[in-house]
Amino acid sequence: MVHRADPDEWCVIVNGLQVLAFSGPSAWAKALSHKAELLELLTSPDAPPAAPRPPAR
């Protein structure tokens, strides 16, 4: 999940944990430049476990 706090602040959250954060006028470009790192975080067997889902209603 990528969260935009304001136009110049972005953070990446994987399974409820913030793993990367970027700020400044080029924050989104900085985030995109870490695509390989993001993919590794999402597909690595060492990635944090997924947060439990709430029960369906």
PyMOL Python script that loads the backbone (N, CA, C, O; Angstrom):
from pymol import cmd

cmd.read_pdbstr("""\
ATOM      1  N   MET A   1       0.844  -1.169   0.000  1.00  0.00           N
ATOM      2  CA  MET A   1       0.000   0.000   0.000  1.00  0.00           C
ATOM      3  C   MET A   1       0.894   1.239   0.000  1.00  0.00           C
ATOM      4  O   MET A   1       1.875   1.311   0.741  1.00  0.00           O
ATOM      5  N   VAL A   2       0.556   2.170  -0.807  1.00  0.00           N
ATOM      6  CA  VAL A   2       1.264   3.446  -0.824  1.00  0.00           C
ATOM      7  C   VAL A   2       0.311   4.490  -0.282  1.00  0.00           C
ATOM      8  O   VAL A   2      -0.823   4.611  -0.745  1.00  0.00           O
ATOM      9  N   HIS A   3       0.767   5.234   0.688  1.00  0.00           N
ATOM     10  CA  HIS A   3      -0.078   6.233   1.344  1.00  0.00           C
ATOM     11  C   HIS A   3       0.489   7.618   1.102  1.00  0.00           C
ATOM     12  O   HIS A   3       1.686   7.848   1.276  1.00  0.00           O
ATOM     13  N   ARG A   4      -0.359   8.524   0.709  1.00  0.00           N
ATOM     14  CA  ARG A   4       0.057   9.906   0.486  1.00  0.00           C
ATOM     15  C   ARG A   4      -0.438  10.748   1.648  1.00  0.00           C
ATOM     16  O   ARG A   4      -1.642  10.947   1.810  1.00  0.00           O
ATOM     17  N   ALA A   5       0.489  11.244   2.456  1.00  0.00           N
ATOM     18  CA  ALA A   5       0.127  12.084   3.599  1.00  0.00           C
ATOM     19  C   ALA A   5      -0.210  13.494   3.129  1.00  0.00           C
ATOM     20  O   ALA A   5      -1.142  14.112   3.643  1.00  0.00           O
ATOM     21  N   ASP A   6       0.521  13.993   2.185  1.00  0.00           N
ATOM     22  CA  ASP A   6       0.234  15.266   1.522  1.00  0.00           C
ATOM     23  C   ASP A   6       0.995  15.237   0.205  1.00  0.00           C
ATOM     24  O   ASP A   6       1.714  14.270  -0.046  1.00  0.00           O
ATOM     25  N   PRO A   7       0.871  16.252  -0.649  1.00  0.00           N
ATOM     26  CA  PRO A   7       1.492  16.160  -1.972  1.00  0.00           C
ATOM     27  C   PRO A   7       2.995  15.865  -1.961  1.00  0.00           C
ATOM     28  O   PRO A   7       3.516  15.330  -2.940  1.00  0.00           O
ATOM     29  N   ASP A   8       3.688  16.194  -0.899  1.00  0.00           N
ATOM     30  CA  ASP A   8       5.138  15.989  -0.871  1.00  0.00           C
ATOM     31  C   ASP A   8       5.583  14.899   0.094  1.00  0.00           C
ATOM     32  O   ASP A   8       6.767  14.823   0.419  1.00  0.00           O
ATOM     33  N   GLU A   9       4.673  14.058   0.559  1.00  0.00           N
ATOM     34  CA  GLU A   9       5.040  12.980   1.481  1.00  0.00           C
ATOM     35  C   GLU A   9       4.341  11.690   1.079  1.00  0.00           C
ATOM     36  O   GLU A   9       3.120  11.647   0.929  1.00  0.00           O
ATOM     37  N   TRP A  10       5.130  10.650   0.910  1.00  0.00           N
ATOM     38  CA  TRP A  10       4.608   9.329   0.568  1.00  0.00           C
ATOM     39  C   TRP A  10       5.266   8.293   1.469  1.00  0.00           C
ATOM     40  O   TRP A  10       6.440   8.422   1.816  1.00  0.00           O
ATOM     41  N   CYS A  11       4.512   7.269   1.847  1.00  0.00           N
ATOM     42  CA  CYS A  11       5.126   6.154   2.561  1.00  0.00           C
ATOM     43  C   CYS A  11       4.560   4.857   1.998  1.00  0.00           C
ATOM     44  O   CYS A  11       3.448   4.823   1.470  1.00  0.00           O
ATOM     45  N   VAL A  12       5.331   3.812   2.120  1.00  0.00           N
ATOM     46  CA  VAL A  12       4.940   2.496   1.634  1.00  0.00           C
ATOM     47  C   VAL A  12       4.732   1.611   2.851  1.00  0.00           C
ATOM     48  O   VAL A  12       5.608   1.496   3.708  1.00  0.00           O
ATOM     49  N   ILE A  13       3.564   0.988   2.916  1.00  0.00           N
ATOM     50  CA  ILE A  13       3.211   0.131   4.043  1.00  0.00           C
ATOM     51  C   ILE A  13       3.011  -1.287   3.511  1.00  0.00           C
ATOM     52  O   ILE A  13       2.225  -1.504   2.589  1.00  0.00           O
ATOM     53  N   VAL A  14       3.723  -2.246   4.093  1.00  0.00           N
ATOM     54  CA  VAL A  14       3.597  -3.651   3.720  1.00  0.00           C
ATOM     55  C   VAL A  14       3.104  -4.403   4.942  1.00  0.00           C
ATOM     56  O   VAL A  14       3.764  -4.423   5.981  1.00  0.00           O
ATOM     57  N   ASN A  15       1.935  -5.024   4.809  1.00  0.00           N
ATOM     58  CA  ASN A  15       1.352  -5.804   5.906  1.00  0.00           C
ATOM     59  C   ASN A  15       1.315  -5.016   7.216  1.00  0.00           C
ATOM     60  O   ASN A  15       1.630  -5.544   8.283  1.00  0.00           O
ATOM     61  N   GLY A  16       0.931  -3.765   7.117  1.00  0.00           N
ATOM     62  CA  GLY A  16       0.767  -2.943   8.311  1.00  0.00           C
ATOM     63  C   GLY A  16       2.029  -2.288   8.832  1.00  0.00           C
ATOM     64  O   GLY A  16       1.965  -1.535   9.803  1.00  0.00           O
ATOM     65  N   LEU A  17       3.180  -2.551   8.217  1.00  0.00           N
ATOM     66  CA  LEU A  17       4.438  -1.958   8.665  1.00  0.00           C
ATOM     67  C   LEU A  17       4.951  -0.969   7.630  1.00  0.00           C
ATOM     68  O   LEU A  17       5.020  -1.290   6.443  1.00  0.00           O
ATOM     69  N   GLN A  18       5.311   0.226   8.071  1.00  0.00           N
ATOM     70  CA  GLN A  18       5.898   1.200   7.150  1.00  0.00           C
ATOM     71  C   GLN A  18       7.314   0.757   6.827  1.00  0.00           C
ATOM     72  O   GLN A  18       8.145   0.613   7.724  1.00  0.00           O
ATOM     73  N   VAL A  19       7.590   0.540   5.549  1.00  0.00           N
ATOM     74  CA  VAL A  19       8.906   0.048   5.151  1.00  0.00           C
ATOM     75  C   VAL A  19       9.739   1.099   4.429  1.00  0.00           C
ATOM     76  O   VAL A  19      10.968   1.025   4.447  1.00  0.00           O
ATOM     77  N   LEU A  20       9.104   2.062   3.804  1.00  0.00           N
ATOM     78  CA  LEU A  20       9.811   3.135   3.112  1.00  0.00           C
ATOM     79  C   LEU A  20       9.017   4.421   3.261  1.00  0.00           C
ATOM     80  O   LEU A  20       7.789   4.392   3.342  1.00  0.00           O
ATOM     81  N   ALA A  21       9.711   5.543   3.298  1.00  0.00           N
ATOM     82  CA  ALA A  21       9.047   6.848   3.339  1.00  0.00           C
ATOM     83  C   ALA A  21       9.863   7.829   2.510  1.00  0.00           C
ATOM     84  O   ALA A  21      11.093   7.790   2.499  1.00  0.00           O
ATOM     85  N   PHE A  22       9.159   8.698   1.826  1.00  0.00           N
ATOM     86  CA  PHE A  22       9.799   9.688   0.969  1.00  0.00           C
ATOM     87  C   PHE A  22       9.119  11.023   1.177  1.00  0.00           C
ATOM     88  O   PHE A  22       7.904  11.085   1.371  1.00  0.00           O
ATOM     89  N   SER A  23       9.895  12.093   1.138  1.00  0.00           N
ATOM     90  CA  SER A  23       9.303  13.422   1.267  1.00  0.00           C
ATOM     91  C   SER A  23      10.064  14.399   0.384  1.00  0.00           C
ATOM     92  O   SER A  23      11.170  14.121  -0.079  1.00  0.00           O
ATOM     93  N   GLY A  24       9.453  15.522   0.170  1.00  0.00           N
ATOM     94  CA  GLY A  24      10.059  16.555  -0.664  1.00  0.00           C
ATOM     95  C   GLY A  24       9.354  16.653  -2.002  1.00  0.00           C
ATOM     96  O   GLY A  24       8.484  15.839  -2.312  1.00  0.00           O
ATOM     97  N   PRO A  25       9.725  17.642  -2.792  1.00  0.00           N
ATOM     98  CA  PRO A  25       9.048  17.881  -4.068  1.00  0.00           C
ATOM     99  C   PRO A  25       9.100  16.693  -5.031  1.00  0.00           C
ATOM    100  O   PRO A  25       8.209  16.549  -5.868  1.00  0.00           O
ATOM    101  N   SER A  26      10.117  15.847  -4.931  1.00  0.00           N
ATOM    102  CA  SER A  26      10.221  14.703  -5.846  1.00  0.00           C
ATOM    103  C   SER A  26       9.927  13.380  -5.132  1.00  0.00           C
ATOM    104  O   SER A  26      10.447  12.337  -5.527  1.00  0.00           O
ATOM    105  N   ALA A  27       9.104  13.417  -4.090  1.00  0.00           N
ATOM    106  CA  ALA A  27       8.841  12.220  -3.282  1.00  0.00           C
ATOM    107  C   ALA A  27       8.297  11.064  -4.116  1.00  0.00           C
ATOM    108  O   ALA A  27       8.762   9.933  -3.972  1.00  0.00           O
ATOM    109  N   TRP A  28       7.325  11.327  -4.984  1.00  0.00           N
ATOM    110  CA  TRP A  28       6.732  10.238  -5.763  1.00  0.00           C
ATOM    111  C   TRP A  28       7.761   9.656  -6.722  1.00  0.00           C
ATOM    112  O   TRP A  28       7.819   8.438  -6.891  1.00  0.00           O
ATOM    113  N   ALA A  29       8.569  10.492  -7.349  1.00  0.00           N
ATOM    114  CA  ALA A  29       9.624   9.999  -8.241  1.00  0.00           C
ATOM    115  C   ALA A  29      10.621   9.147  -7.459  1.00  0.00           C
ATOM    116  O   ALA A  29      11.083   8.123  -7.963  1.00  0.00           O
ATOM    117  N   LYS A  30      10.957   9.556  -6.240  1.00  0.00           N
ATOM    118  CA  LYS A  30      11.871   8.771  -5.400  1.00  0.00           C
ATOM    119  C   LYS A  30      11.256   7.406  -5.097  1.00  0.00           C
ATOM    120  O   LYS A  30      11.938   6.383  -5.165  1.00  0.00           O
ATOM    121  N   ALA A  31       9.962   7.395  -4.763  1.00  0.00           N
ATOM    122  CA  ALA A  31       9.292   6.131  -4.454  1.00  0.00           C
ATOM    123  C   ALA A  31       9.323   5.206  -5.671  1.00  0.00           C
ATOM    124  O   ALA A  31       9.613   4.017  -5.540  1.00  0.00           O
ATOM    125  N   LEU A  32       9.028   5.745  -6.843  1.00  0.00           N
ATOM    126  CA  LEU A  32       9.032   4.920  -8.052  1.00  0.00           C
ATOM    127  C   LEU A  32      10.419   4.404  -8.390  1.00  0.00           C
ATOM    128  O   LEU A  32      10.552   3.332  -8.981  1.00  0.00           O
ATOM    129  N   SER A  33      11.449   5.147  -8.026  1.00  0.00           N
ATOM    130  CA  SER A  33      12.808   4.704  -8.333  1.00  0.00           C
ATOM    131  C   SER A  33      13.216   3.503  -7.480  1.00  0.00           C
ATOM    132  O   SER A  33      14.244   2.883  -7.749  1.00  0.00           O
ATOM    133  N   HIS A  34      12.432   3.169  -6.463  1.00  0.00           N
ATOM    134  CA  HIS A  34      12.718   2.021  -5.597  1.00  0.00           C
ATOM    135  C   HIS A  34      11.826   0.828  -5.948  1.00  0.00           C
ATOM    136  O   HIS A  34      11.568  -0.021  -5.095  1.00  0.00           O
ATOM    137  N   LYS A  35      11.352   0.758  -7.195  1.00  0.00           N
ATOM    138  CA  LYS A  35      10.432  -0.296  -7.598  1.00  0.00           C
ATOM    139  C   LYS A  35      10.973  -1.694  -7.325  1.00  0.00           C
ATOM    140  O   LYS A  35      10.241  -2.547  -6.822  1.00  0.00           O
ATOM    141  N   ALA A  36      12.231  -1.943  -7.644  1.00  0.00           N
ATOM    142  CA  ALA A  36      12.808  -3.277  -7.434  1.00  0.00           C
ATOM    143  C   ALA A  36      12.827  -3.623  -5.950  1.00  0.00           C
ATOM    144  O   ALA A  36      12.519  -4.752  -5.569  1.00  0.00           O
ATOM    145  N   GLU A  37      13.185  -2.657  -5.117  1.00  0.00           N
ATOM    146  CA  GLU A  37      13.205  -2.884  -3.674  1.00  0.00           C
ATOM    147  C   GLU A  37      11.794  -3.162  -3.156  1.00  0.00           C
ATOM    148  O   GLU A  37      11.602  -4.025  -2.300  1.00  0.00           O
ATOM    149  N   LEU A  38      10.818  -2.434  -3.672  1.00  0.00           N
ATOM    150  CA  LEU A  38       9.431  -2.649  -3.255  1.00  0.00           C
ATOM    151  C   LEU A  38       8.961  -4.042  -3.657  1.00  0.00           C
ATOM    152  O   LEU A  38       8.317  -4.732  -2.868  1.00  0.00           O
ATOM    153  N   LEU A  39       9.278  -4.455  -4.874  1.00  0.00           N
ATOM    154  CA  LEU A  39       8.883  -5.780  -5.330  1.00  0.00           C
ATOM    155  C   LEU A  39       9.509  -6.859  -4.458  1.00  0.00           C
ATOM    156  O   LEU A  39       8.853  -7.842  -4.114  1.00  0.00           O
ATOM    157  N   GLU A  40      10.773  -6.678  -4.102  1.00  0.00           N
ATOM    158  CA  GLU A  40      11.441  -7.644  -3.229  1.00  0.00           C
ATOM    159  C   GLU A  40      10.758  -7.699  -1.860  1.00  0.00           C
ATOM    160  O   GLU A  40      10.562  -8.781  -1.306  1.00  0.00           O
ATOM    161  N   LEU A  41      10.399  -6.536  -1.318  1.00  0.00           N
ATOM    162  CA  LEU A  41       9.718  -6.512  -0.023  1.00  0.00           C
ATOM    163  C   LEU A  41       8.390  -7.258  -0.075  1.00  0.00           C
ATOM    164  O   LEU A  41       8.004  -7.921   0.887  1.00  0.00           O
ATOM    165  N   LEU A  42       7.696  -7.145  -1.201  1.00  0.00           N
ATOM    166  CA  LEU A  42       6.378  -7.765  -1.321  1.00  0.00           C
ATOM    167  C   LEU A  42       6.441  -9.255  -1.604  1.00  0.00           C
ATOM    168  O   LEU A  42       5.504  -9.982  -1.276  1.00  0.00           O
ATOM    169  N   THR A  43       7.530  -9.728  -2.210  1.00  0.00           N
ATOM    170  CA  THR A  43       7.594 -11.128  -2.619  1.00  0.00           C
ATOM    171  C   THR A  43       8.582 -11.963  -1.817  1.00  0.00           C
ATOM    172  O   THR A  43       8.638 -13.181  -1.988  1.00  0.00           O
ATOM    173  N   SER A  44       9.348 -11.343  -0.960  1.00  0.00           N
ATOM    174  CA  SER A  44      10.362 -12.052  -0.190  1.00  0.00           C
ATOM    175  C   SER A  44       9.725 -12.986   0.831  1.00  0.00           C
ATOM    176  O   SER A  44       8.735 -12.627   1.468  1.00  0.00           O
ATOM    177  N   PRO A  45      10.291 -14.195   0.992  1.00  0.00           N
ATOM    178  CA  PRO A  45       9.786 -15.077   2.049  1.00  0.00           C
ATOM    179  C   PRO A  45      10.038 -14.499   3.440  1.00  0.00           C
ATOM    180  O   PRO A  45       9.418 -14.929   4.412  1.00  0.00           O
ATOM    181  N   ASP A  46      10.942 -13.529   3.539  1.00  0.00           N
ATOM    182  CA  ASP A  46      11.224 -12.887   4.822  1.00  0.00           C
ATOM    183  C   ASP A  46      10.332 -11.679   5.079  1.00  0.00           C
ATOM    184  O   ASP A  46      10.498 -10.992   6.087  1.00  0.00           O
ATOM    185  N   ALA A  47       9.389 -11.413   4.182  1.00  0.00           N
ATOM    186  CA  ALA A  47       8.489 -10.271   4.358  1.00  0.00           C
ATOM    187  C   ALA A  47       7.672 -10.477   5.626  1.00  0.00           C
ATOM    188  O   ALA A  47       7.392 -11.614   6.004  1.00  0.00           O
ATOM    189  N   PRO A  48       7.289  -9.391   6.284  1.00  0.00           N
ATOM    190  CA  PRO A  48       6.468  -9.538   7.485  1.00  0.00           C
ATOM    191  C   PRO A  48       5.169 -10.260   7.149  1.00  0.00           C
ATOM    192  O   PRO A  48       4.641 -10.091   6.050  1.00  0.00           O
ATOM    193  N   PRO A  49       4.649 -11.056   8.066  1.00  0.00           N
ATOM    194  CA  PRO A  49       3.404 -11.778   7.786  1.00  0.00           C
ATOM    195  C   PRO A  49       2.240 -10.808   7.606  1.00  0.00           C
ATOM    196  O   PRO A  49       2.222  -9.712   8.167  1.00  0.00           O
ATOM    197  N   ALA A  50       1.293 -11.235   6.825  1.00  0.00           N
ATOM    198  CA  ALA A  50       0.104 -10.410   6.602  1.00  0.00           C
ATOM    199  C   ALA A  50      -0.671 -10.256   7.899  1.00  0.00           C
ATOM    200  O   ALA A  50      -0.752 -11.180   8.708  1.00  0.00           O
ATOM    201  N   ALA A  51      -1.227  -9.093   8.077  1.00  0.00           N
ATOM    202  CA  ALA A  51      -2.060  -8.846   9.258  1.00  0.00           C
ATOM    203  C   ALA A  51      -3.337  -9.662   9.124  1.00  0.00           C
ATOM    204  O   ALA A  51      -3.855  -9.818   8.018  1.00  0.00           O
ATOM    205  N   PRO A  52      -3.851 -10.185  10.233  1.00  0.00           N
ATOM    206  CA  PRO A  52      -5.092 -10.959  10.146  1.00  0.00           C
ATOM    207  C   PRO A  52      -6.239 -10.075   9.665  1.00  0.00           C
ATOM    208  O   PRO A  52      -6.334  -8.899  10.018  1.00  0.00           O
ATOM    209  N   ARG A  53      -7.093 -10.665   8.864  1.00  0.00           N
ATOM    210  CA  ARG A  53      -8.249  -9.921   8.360  1.00  0.00           C
ATOM    211  C   ARG A  53      -9.377  -9.986   9.378  1.00  0.00           C
ATOM    212  O   ARG A  53      -9.552 -10.999  10.056  1.00  0.00           O
ATOM    213  N   PRO A  54     -10.144  -8.900   9.484  1.00  0.00           N
ATOM    214  CA  PRO A  54     -11.289  -8.945  10.401  1.00  0.00           C
ATOM    215  C   PRO A  54     -12.332  -9.925   9.869  1.00  0.00           C
ATOM    216  O   PRO A  54     -12.414 -10.141   8.660  1.00  0.00           O
ATOM    217  N   PRO A  55     -13.123 -10.516  10.750  1.00  0.00           N
ATOM    218  CA  PRO A  55     -14.139 -11.475  10.299  1.00  0.00           C
ATOM    219  C   PRO A  55     -15.155 -10.793   9.379  1.00  0.00           C
ATOM    220  O   PRO A  55     -15.504  -9.628   9.569  1.00  0.00           O
ATOM    221  N   ALA A  56     -15.616 -11.543   8.385  1.00  0.00           N
ATOM    222  CA  ALA A  56     -16.632 -11.017   7.467  1.00  0.00           C
ATOM    223  C   ALA A  56     -17.953 -10.868   8.207  1.00  0.00           C
ATOM    224  O   ALA A  56     -18.279 -11.638   9.111  1.00  0.00           O
ATOM    225  N   ARG A  57     -18.686  -9.872   7.801  1.00  0.00           N
ATOM    226  CA  ARG A  57     -20.007  -9.658   8.440  1.00  0.00           C
ATOM    227  C   ARG A  57     -21.081 -10.373   7.699  1.00  0.00           C
ATOM    228  O   ARG A  57     -22.247 -10.308   8.088  1.00  0.00           O
TER     229      ARG A  57
END
""", "prot")
cmd.dss("prot")
cmd.show_as("cartoon", "prot")
cmd.util.cbc("prot")
cmd.orient("prot")
